[in-house]
Amino acid sequence: MAARSVSRMLRRLLRSSSRSCSSGAPVTQPRPGEPSQPAAEALSRRRQFLQEHTAPFSAFLTDSFGRQHSYLRISLTEKCNLRCQYCMPEEGVPLTPKADLLTTEEILTLARLFVKEGVDKIRLTGGEPLIRPDVVDIVARLNQLEGLRTIGVTTNGINLARLLPQLRKAGLSAVNISLDTLVPAKFEFIVRRKGFHKVMESIHKAIELGYRPVKVNCVVMRGLNEDELLNFVALTEGLPLDVRFIEYMPFDGNKWNFKKMVSYKEMLDTIQQQWPELEKVPEEESSTAKAFKIPGFQGQVSFITSMSEHFCGTCNRLRITADGNLKVCLFGNSEVSLRDYLRAGASEEELLRIIGAAVGRKKRQHAGMFNISQMKNRPMILIELFPMLQDSPPADLNISSWAPLHAWGLRSRMIFSNQMVTLWKGCGVPQAPPLTHQWLESGSPQRHYSSHVDSDTNSKCLSPGCQAPVTPSGPLPTSDQLTHVDSEGRAAMVDVGGKPDTERTAVASAVVLLGPVAFKLVQQNQLKKGDALGVAQLAGVQAAKLTSQLIPLCHHVALSHVQVQLELDSTHHAVVIEASCRARGPTGVEMEALTSAAVAALTLYDMCKAVSRDIVLGEIKLISKTGGQRGDFHRA
């Protein structure tokens, strides 16, 4: 016991000299940056003294392979203020009842116990930890624990800018912010909420308050954001960021697919082609990231290689979920409820035995990427917010992907870093026309795509052989004059200012005759360009939103719903597209639906043209419309 007391005193001496507002190496100067040479030497001497005189690490937190677990991640909540399409459905996920979640006092009791046994770093996660009302108080009380060196938070950044000054004052010393795209439109589509500017503001605020570096977590998924790698790297030229590229990992319900994973080596190769001078940076033994830096750049990039090159041998992390379960491995499905033992009145010694037994059962390494994808494990949102690790929309939901920055070409990339530094400092928004890329899904003989989970439109065969007569369902007066010209015959936009706002819907369709070869490749998802159906569906969604920019005299419509469905017609070697749009306003959405179907068809052509040029686009037509003064229309 005396040895442990001396150990605690020495740890406190060391950590009091190194505690700072930093998510990287400790600094001793009030101004952000590297410590002076005398300070660095003193810190080195203290560390050496500590290594020679401290008591052995806690046996309860040391597993059978000698790994010492000094890092604890605590989930403060299962709730999140975003509804990311890759993480959960729009209506959210079933949450644990509040009574079954850890209370603040239970969180602090467990934290105190782990710190007493040698944990010197705690990271607060979620859900989204910063929506917990008492998060500042929790940080302040954790900051009072003797021996705790680092208090970090992993956040989506929506609330961070507002809370960060208070959190910093309370003792928050490390910040990880999630950002998987630099394209505002893509951000909003992915998370189903606005907030891109808030995340940018949070990163800017963290830099302003002296966090060095500010860590930016970016989960890389093929077809979603791998084309933005160089743009993220360019940010590190003028900003003190550590952009951490995370290999896409499997969790329950996220439909992990090896094809979606972009490996560390592939990412590194892409970056080195642009910056061959990229050099390796030494990292701590227990680091999960492989760090690299471009000479002359303020920041650095890192790779978290959980899948392709696991770091299980040096893992020092434990996790406590919001409902109080201890997980010794992120990918393991075994958990023990510390909450239940706490509420049953277990003593500190009993809790330590339970923790020690769980740690002792930790395996040498996780099961590997392919086996993990078949294991049952709780969804990531219910473990912690390790952002963008799940893409678990329902089976018929596919999300959009834009890459305007990539489309600027190589020359734009060379000057992108300076532009983005200016942009980020001013919290602006990059403006560029959105494009679509692929979202890879595993191939299957029959695939049905829908852009909305609650599809209220039954898909029907719209094969080219079907003749569909027009059957208006109500009065449909027509005009013998064109409406988009003025009295002198010049093009003019119709004035709809006096029309009442009504609920408007429209459905349009298109058919793409691919031919047998291209059809088979699409059906089996074997095109070299990627998932043609997924890309076309996403293109249709985006096209509906951009109709007023593509058709000169169309009014801008604030769409409340866009749905694009694609079906394979093996009889005709065709893909049948149906697009529906809904909005409330003074003008209809026929053009939005037609544009959506047409662009989806054009995208299919583009995806397949390398296989066959004998592709026919046809049957682009309005199926139905409702709302408006001219009555409803339905094609039988």
C-alpha positions in Angstrom: 0.0 0.0 0.0 2.9 2.3 0.8 4.4 1.6 -2.6 1.1 2.4 -4.3 0.9 5.7 -2.4 4.4 6.7 -3.5 3.4 5.7 -7.0 0.3 8.0 -6.9 2.4 10.9 -5.6 4.9 10.5 -8.3 2.2 10.2 -11.0 0.6 13.4 -9.7 3.9 15.2 -9.8 4.4 14.2 -13.4 0.9 14.9 -14.6 0.6 18.3 -12.9 3.5 19.5 -15.0 2.1 18.1 -18.2 -1.6 18.7 -18.0 -2.6 21.2 -20.7 -5.2 22.0 -23.3 -3.7 19.5 -25.8 -4.9 16.4 -27.6 -1.3 15.6 -28.5 2.0 15.9 -26.6 1.8 17.9 -23.4 3.0 21.5 -23.5 4.2 23.6 -20.7 4.0 27.0 -22.3 0.8 29.1 -22.2 1.1 29.7 -26.0 0.3 26.6 -28.1 3.3 24.9 -29.5 6.2 22.7 -28.5 7.8 22.9 -25.1 11.1 24.7 -24.7 14.2 22.6 -24.6 14.7 22.9 -20.7 11.0 22.0 -20.2 11.3 19.0 -22.5 14.5 17.8 -20.6 12.8 18.2 -17.3 9.8 16.3 -18.5 12.0 13.5 -19.7 13.8 13.3 -16.4 10.5 13.0 -14.5 9.3 10.2 -16.8 12.5 8.3 -16.3 12.2 8.7 -12.5 8.6 7.5 -12.6 9.5 4.4 -14.6 12.2 3.5 -12.1 10.2 4.1 -8.9 6.5 3.4 -9.5 4.7 0.3 -8.2 3.7 -2.4 -10.7 0.6 -1.6 -12.8 -2.8 -2.9 -11.4 -3.2 -6.6 -11.8 -7.0 -6.0 -12.3 -6.3 -4.0 -15.4 -3.6 -6.3 -16.8 -4.7 -9.1 -19.1 -3.2 -12.5 -19.5 -1.0 -11.2 -22.4 0.5 -8.5 -20.3 -1.4 -5.6 -21.8 -1.9 -2.8 -19.3 -5.2 -1.0 -19.8 -4.7 2.6 -18.8 -7.3 4.1 -21.2 -11.0 4.1 -20.5 -13.8 5.2 -22.8 -17.1 6.1 -21.2 -20.3 6.5 -23.1 -22.4 9.3 -21.5 -25.5 8.7 -23.6 -27.0 6.7 -26.4 -28.8 9.7 -27.8 -27.6 11.7 -30.8 -28.7 15.0 -32.3 -28.0 13.7 -35.8 -29.7 10.9 -37.8 -26.9 9.7 -40.0 -28.1 7.4 -42.7 -25.2 5.1 -42.2 -25.9 4.8 -38.4 -29.6 4.7 -37.8 -33.0 5.2 -39.4 -34.5 8.7 -39.6 -36.8 8.0 -36.6 -33.8 6.8 -34.5 -33.1 3.5 -32.7 -34.7 1.9 -29.6 -32.9 3.4 -26.6 -32.3 2.0 -23.2 -34.8 3.3 -20.6 -33.3 6.2 -18.7 -33.6 4.3 -15.4 -31.2 1.6 -16.8 -28.5 4.1 -17.8 -25.6 5.1 -15.6 -26.3 8.1 -13.4 -23.7 10.8 -13.0 -22.7 9.5 -9.6 -22.3 5.9 -11.0 -20.1 7.2 -13.9 -17.9 9.1 -11.4 -17.7 6.1 -9.1 -16.5 3.8 -11.8 -14.1 6.4 -13.2 -12.7 6.9 -9.7 -12.2 3.2 -9.3 -10.5 2.8 -12.7 -8.2 5.8 -12.1 -7.2 4.5 -8.7 -6.1 1.3 -10.5 -3.9 3.1 -13.0 -6.2 4.5 -15.8 -4.7 7.9 -16.7 -6.8 8.7 -19.8 -10.6 8.9 -20.0 -12.5 9.7 -23.2 -16.2 10.7 -23.1 -18.2 9.3 -26.0 -21.9 8.7 -26.8 -24.2 8.7 -28.8 -23.3 12.4 -28.8 -21.8 13.1 -25.4 -22.3 16.9 -25.6 -26.0 16.6 -25.5 -25.9 15.4 -21.9 -26.9 18.4 -19.8 -24.3 17.9 -17.1 -21.3 17.1 -19.4 -19.4 20.2 -18.2 -19.9 19.2 -14.6 -18.8 15.6 -15.3 -15.6 16.9 -16.9 -14.9 19.2 -13.9 -15.4 16.4 -11.4 -13.2 14.0 -13.5 -10.6 16.7 -13.5 -10.4 16.4 -9.7 -9.3 12.7 -9.8 -5.7 12.3 -8.8 -3.7 10.5 -11.4 -5.9 11.3 -14.4 -3.7 12.8 -17.0 -6.1 13.3 -20.0 -9.8 13.9 -20.3 -10.9 13.8 -24.0 -14.2 13.9 -25.9 -15.2 12.5 -29.2 -18.0 14.6 -30.7 -19.9 15.2 -33.9 -19.1 18.9 -33.3 -22.6 20.3 -33.5 -22.6 21.7 -29.9 -18.9 21.9 -29.4 -18.2 25.5 -30.3 -20.8 26.7 -27.8 -19.6 24.5 -25.0 -15.8 24.3 -25.6 -14.8 27.4 -23.5 -16.6 25.9 -20.5 -15.2 22.4 -21.1 -11.7 23.8 -21.5 -12.1 25.6 -18.2 -13.4 22.5 -16.6 -10.4 20.5 -17.6 -11.1 19.0 -21.1 -7.7 18.4 -22.6 -8.3 16.5 -25.9 -10.8 16.9 -28.7 -11.7 14.5 -31.5 -14.3 15.9 -34.0 -16.0 13.8 -36.6 -16.1 15.0 -40.2 -16.4 12.7 -43.1 -16.9 15.1 -45.9 -16.0 18.6 -46.9 -19.1 19.0 -49.1 -22.0 20.7 -47.3 -24.6 19.2 -49.4 -23.3 15.7 -48.9 -23.0 16.4 -45.1 -26.6 17.4 -44.9 -27.8 14.4 -46.9 -25.8 12.0 -44.8 -26.9 13.2 -41.4 -30.4 14.3 -42.3 -29.8 17.5 -40.5 -28.1 20.9 -41.1 -24.9 21.5 -39.3 -21.8 21.6 -41.5 -21.1 25.2 -40.5 -21.4 24.3 -36.9 -18.8 21.5 -37.2 -16.4 23.8 -39.1 -17.0 26.5 -36.4 -16.1 23.9 -33.7 -12.9 22.9 -35.3 -12.0 26.6 -35.7 -12.9 27.2 -32.0 -10.7 24.3 -30.8 -7.8 25.7 -32.7 -8.4 29.1 -31.3 -8.5 27.8 -27.8 -5.1 26.1 -28.2 -5.8 22.4 -28.8 -2.8 21.0 -30.6 -3.5 19.2 -32.7 -7.2 19.1 -33.2 -8.0 15.6 -34.2 -10.5 15.1 -37.1 -11.9 11.6 -37.5 -12.8 10.6 -41.0 -14.1 7.1 -41.7 -13.3 6.3 -45.3 -15.8 4.3 -47.3 -15.5 3.5 -50.9 -18.1 5.2 -53.1 -18.8 7.7 -50.3 -15.8 9.8 -49.5 -12.6 8.1 -50.6 -12.3 10.7 -53.4 -11.9 13.4 -50.8 -8.7 12.0 -49.3 -6.4 14.6 -50.9 -8.7 17.4 -49.9 -8.6 16.4 -46.3 -4.8 16.1 -46.4 -4.5 19.5 -47.9 -6.2 21.0 -44.8 -3.2 20.1 -42.7 -0.9 22.5 -44.7 -2.2 25.6 -42.9 -4.1 24.2 -39.9 -2.8 22.3 -36.9 -5.0 19.3 -37.5 -4.4 15.6 -37.1 -6.8 14.1 -39.8 -7.3 10.5 -38.8 -8.5 8.3 -41.7 -10.3 5.3 -40.2 -10.8 2.0 -42.0 -14.5 1.2 -42.2 -15.3 -1.4 -39.6 -18.2 -3.9 -39.2 -20.9 -3.6 -36.5 -24.3 -5.1 -36.0 -26.6 -3.9 -38.7 -24.2 -1.9 -40.7 -24.1 -4.3 -43.6 -20.3 -4.2 -43.7 -18.9 -5.2 -47.1 -15.2 -5.8 -47.8 -15.7 -3.8 -51.1 -16.7 -0.7 -49.1 -13.5 -0.8 -47.1 -10.6 1.3 -48.3 -7.4 -0.1 -46.8 -4.7 1.9 -45.1 -2.2 0.9 -47.8 -4.6 2.1 -50.6 -5.1 5.4 -48.8 -1.4 5.9 -48.2 -0.6 5.1 -51.9 -3.2 7.7 -53.1 -1.7 10.4 -50.8 1.9 9.6 -51.7 1.2 10.0 -55.4 0.3 13.6 -54.7 2.8 14.2 -51.9 5.8 11.7 -52.4 7.7 13.5 -49.6 5.2 12.2 -47.0 7.2 10.9 -44.1 6.4 8.6 -41.1 6.1 10.1 -37.6 7.0 8.1 -34.5 4.1 7.2 -32.3 3.6 6.0 -28.8 3.7 2.2 -28.2 -0.1 2.0 -27.4 -1.1 4.4 -30.3 -3.9 3.1 -32.5 -2.8 5.4 -35.4 0.0 5.3 -37.9 1.0 9.0 -38.2 2.5 10.7 -41.2 3.5 14.3 -42.0 4.2 16.3 -45.1 7.3 18.5 -44.5 6.3 22.1 -44.1 2.7 21.3 -43.2 1.4 22.4 -39.8 -0.7 19.3 -39.2 -0.4 15.6 -39.9 -2.5 12.7 -41.1 -3.0 9.4 -39.4 -4.4 6.0 -40.3 -6.4 3.8 -37.9 -5.9 0.3 -39.4 -8.3 -1.8 -37.3 -9.1 -4.1 -40.3 -6.0 -4.4 -42.5 -3.3 -4.2 -39.8 -4.8 -4.6 -36.4 -3.0 -3.2 -33.3 -4.5 -5.7 -30.8 -1.0 -6.5 -29.4 -0.7 -3.0 -27.8 -4.3 -2.3 -27.1 -4.7 -0.5 -23.7 -8.4 0.4 -24.0 -11.5 -0.5 -22.1 -15.1 0.7 -22.7 -18.1 1.3 -20.5 -21.4 1.7 -22.4 -24.1 4.1 -21.4 -26.0 1.3 -19.7 -23.0 0.4 -17.6 -21.6 -2.6 -19.5 -17.9 -3.2 -19.6 -16.5 -4.1 -23.0 -12.9 -5.2 -23.1 -12.8 -5.3 -26.9 -14.6 -3.0 -29.3 -15.3 -6.0 -31.6 -16.1 -8.5 -28.8 -19.7 -9.4 -28.0 -19.0 -10.3 -24.4 -20.0 -7.7 -21.8 -20.4 -7.6 -18.0 -22.8 -5.2 -16.3 -21.0 -3.0 -13.8 -24.2 -1.1 -13.3 -26.0 -4.2 -11.9 -23.2 -4.9 -9.4 -23.1 -1.2 -8.4 -26.8 -1.1 -7.7 -26.6 -4.4 -5.8 -24.2 -2.8 -3.4 -21.0 -4.5 -4.5 -17.9 -3.3 -2.6 -14.9 -1.8 -4.3 -13.0 -5.1 -3.9 -15.9 -7.1 -5.5 -16.1 -4.7 -8.4 -12.3 -5.0 -9.0 -12.6 -8.8 -9.0 -15.3 -8.6 -11.6 -13.4 -6.1 -13.7 -10.2 -8.2 -13.4 -12.0 -11.3 -14.5 -13.4 -9.6 -17.6 -10.0 -8.1 -18.5 -8.4 -11.5 -17.9 -10.7 -13.1 -20.5 -9.7 -10.6 -23.2 -8.4 -12.4 -26.3 -5.0 -11.9 -27.9 -6.6 -10.2 -30.9 -10.0 -9.8 -32.5 -11.4 -12.2 -35.0 -10.4 -10.5 -38.2 -12.4 -8.4 -40.6 -14.3 -11.2 -42.3 -15.2 -13.1 -39.1 -16.1 -9.9 -37.3 -18.7 -9.1 -40.0 -20.5 -12.3 -39.1 -20.5 -11.8 -35.3 -23.3 -10.5 -33.3 -22.4 -7.2 -31.6 -24.4 -4.2 -30.4 -24.7 -1.4 -33.0 -22.0 1.2 -32.7 -24.4 4.0 -31.6 -25.1 1.9 -28.5 -21.4 1.3 -27.8 -20.0 4.8 -28.3 -19.8 7.5 -30.9 -16.8 6.3 -33.1 -18.3 8.3 -35.9 -19.1 7.1 -39.3 -18.4 3.5 -38.6 -21.9 2.3 -39.4 -23.9 2.5 -42.6 -27.0 0.8 -41.5 -29.9 2.2 -43.4 -32.7 -0.3 -44.0 -32.1 -2.8 -46.7 -33.8 -0.7 -49.3 -32.1 2.6 -48.4 -29.0 3.9 -50.2 -27.4 7.2 -49.5 -26.0 9.9 -51.7 -22.4 10.8 -52.4 -21.1 13.9 -54.1 -17.6 14.8 -55.0 -17.4 18.3 -56.4 -14.0 18.9 -54.9 -12.6 15.9 -56.7 -14.2 17.1 -60.0 -12.1 20.3 -59.9 -9.2 18.3 -61.2 -5.5 18.1 -60.3 -4.8 21.8 -60.8 -7.5 22.7 -58.3 -6.1 20.2 -55.8 -2.7 21.9 -55.9 -4.2 25.2 -54.8 -7.0 23.6 -52.6 -5.2 23.8 -49.3 -4.8 27.6 -49.3 -8.4 28.0 -50.4 -9.7 25.7 -47.7 -7.6 27.3 -44.9 -9.1 30.6 -45.9 -12.5 29.0 -46.1 -12.3 27.3 -42.7 -11.0 30.4 -40.9 -14.0 32.3 -42.2 -16.4 29.3 -41.7 -17.5 29.5 -45.3 -19.0 26.9 -47.5 -17.3 25.5 -50.6 -19.5 26.1 -53.7 -19.3 23.6 -56.5 -21.8 21.6 -58.6 -22.5 18.2 -57.0 -21.7 15.0 -58.8 -22.5 11.4 -57.9 -20.3 8.5 -57.2 -20.9 4.9 -56.2 -22.1 3.4 -52.9 -21.0 -0.2 -53.1 -23.3 -3.0 -52.1 -22.9 -6.7 -52.3 -24.3 -8.1 -55.5 -27.4 -10.3 -55.6 -29.6 -11.8 -58.3 -32.5 -9.6 -57.4 -31.9 -6.1 -56.1 -34.4 -3.4 -55.3 -33.4 0.1 -54.6 -35.5 2.8 -52.8 -34.3 6.1 -51.6 -36.8 6.2 -48.7 -37.5 3.7 -45.9 -41.2 4.3 -45.8 -42.1 3.6 -49.4 -45.7 4.3 -50.0 -45.4 3.7 -53.7 -45.7 0.2 -54.9 -43.3 -0.6 -57.7 -44.9 -1.8 -60.8 -43.5 -3.3 -64.0 -43.0 -0.5 -66.4 -41.5 -2.6 -69.2 -41.1 -1.0 -72.7 -43.8 -3.3 -74.1 -46.5 -1.9 -71.9 -48.7 0.7 -73.5 -50.1 3.1 -70.9 -53.1 5.2 -71.9 -53.8 8.5 -70.2 -56.6 8.4 -67.8 -57.1 11.7 -66.0 -58.8 11.3 -62.6 -60.3 14.7 -62.6 -60.8 17.9 -64.7 -57.6 18.7 -66.5 -58.1 21.9 -68.5 -55.5 22.6 -71.1 -54.2 25.8 -72.6 -53.9 26.6 -76.3 -51.0 28.9 -75.5 -47.6 28.4 -74.1 -47.2 29.7 -70.6 -43.5 30.4 -70.5 -43.5 33.2 -73.0 -44.6 36.8 -72.6 -46.9 38.8 -74.9 -44.0 39.4 -77.3 -43.0 35.8 -77.5 -39.9 36.0 -75.4 -39.1 33.4 -72.7 -40.4 34.3 -69.3 -40.9 32.6 -66.0 -44.5 32.2 -64.9 -45.5 34.3 -61.9 -46.9 32.0 -59.2 -47.0 34.6 -56.5 -50.8 34.7 -56.3 -51.3 30.9 -56.3 -52.2 29.1 -53.1 -49.8 26.7 -51.4 -51.1 23.2 -51.8 -49.6 19.7 -51.3 -48.1 18.6 -54.7 -46.9 15.2 -55.7 -45.6 13.8 -59.0 -44.3 10.4 -60.2 -42.3 9.9 -63.4 -40.6 6.9 -64.9 -37.9 5.9 -67.4 -36.6 2.7 -68.9 -33.0 1.9 -69.8 -32.6 -1.1 -72.2 -29.1 -2.3 -71.4 -28.8 -5.5 -73.5 -27.8 -8.9 -72.1 -24.1 -8.3 -71.3 -24.4 -5.0 -69.5 -27.6 -6.2 -67.8 -25.9 -9.2 -66.3 -23.0 -7.2 -65.0 -25.4 -4.7 -63.4 -27.5 -7.5 -61.9 -24.4 -9.1 -60.4 -22.9 -5.8 -59.4 -19.7 -6.6 -61.4 -19.2 -3.3 -63.2 -15.7 -2.0 -62.8 -17.1 1.5 -62.1 -19.1 0.2 -59.2 -22.7 -0.2 -58.3 -24.6 1.2 -61.2 -28.0 0.9 -59.5 -26.8 2.7 -56.4 -25.1 5.5 -58.3 -28.1 6.0 -60.5 -30.5 6.1 -57.6 -28.4 8.7 -55.9 -28.1 10.8 -59.1 -31.9 10.8 -59.4 -32.3 12.1 -55.8 -29.7 14.9 -56.4 -31.2 15.8 -59.8 -34.6 16.4 -58.3 -33.1 18.9 -55.9 -31.3 20.7 -58.7 -34.1 20.9 -61.3 -34.5 24.7 -61.1 -30.7 25.0 -61.9 -30.9 22.7 -64.9 -34.2 23.8 -66.4 -34.0 27.6 -66.9 -37.6 28.6 -66.3 -38.5 26.2 -63.5 -39.2 27.6 -60.1 -37.2 26.5 -57.2 -39.2 24.0 -55.1 -38.4 23.1 -51.5 -38.9 19.4 -51.8 -40.1 17.6 -48.7 -39.6 14.1 -50.2 -37.7 12.5 -53.0 -37.9 8.7 -53.8 -36.1 6.9 -56.5 -36.7 3.2 -57.2 -34.9 1.0 -59.7 -36.0 -2.6 -60.7 -34.4 -5.1 -62.9 -36.5 -6.4 -65.8 -34.7 -9.6 -66.9 -37.2 -10.3 -69.7 -36.2 -7.1 -71.6 -32.7 -6.8 -70.1 -33.8 -3.4 -68.8 -33.8 -1.3 -65.7 -37.1 0.4 -64.8 -36.8 3.7 -62.9 -39.6 5.4 -61.0 -39.0 8.8 -59.3 -41.5 10.5 -57.0 -41.4 14.0 -55.6 -43.4 15.8 -53.0 -43.6 19.4 -51.9 -46.0 22.0 -50.6 -46.1 25.2 -52.6 -47.7 27.2 -55.4 -46.3 25.2 -58.3 -46.1 21.5 -59.2 -43.2 19.1 -59.0 -43.7 17.3 -62.4 -40.4 18.6 -63.7 -38.6 17.5 -60.6 -39.8 13.9 -61.0 -39.1 13.9 -64.7 -35.6 15.3 -64.2 -34.9 12.8 -61.5 -35.9 9.8 -63.7 -34.1 11.2 -66.7 -30.8 11.8 -64.9 -31.0 8.4 -63.2 -31.3 6.9 -66.7 -28.4 9.0 -68.0 -26.3 7.9 -65.1 -27.0 4.2 -65.8 -25.9 4.8 -69.4 -22.7 6.5 -68.2 -21.9 3.6 -65.8 -22.5 1.0 -68.5 -21.2 2.6 -71.7 -17.8 1.0 -71.4 -19.5 -2.4 -71.8 -22.0 -1.5 -74.6 -22.9 1.6 -76.6 -26.1 -0.1 -77.7 -28.0 1.2 -74.8 -31.4 2.7 -75.3 -33.0 5.3 -73.0 -36.7 5.6 -73.4 -40.2 5.8 -71.9 -39.5 8.9 -69.9 -42.9 10.0 -68.9 -45.1 11.4 -66.2 -47.0 8.7 -64.4 -49.1 10.9 -62.1 -49.4 14.3 -60.4 -51.7 15.6 -57.7 -52.4 19.1 -56.3 -52.9 22.4 -58.1 -55.7 24.1 -59.9 -55.6 21.9 -63.0 -56.6 18.8 -61.1 -55.0 15.4 -60.7 -53.5 13.3 -63.4 -52.9 9.5 -63.4 -51.6 7.3 -66.2 -53.2 3.9 -66.0 
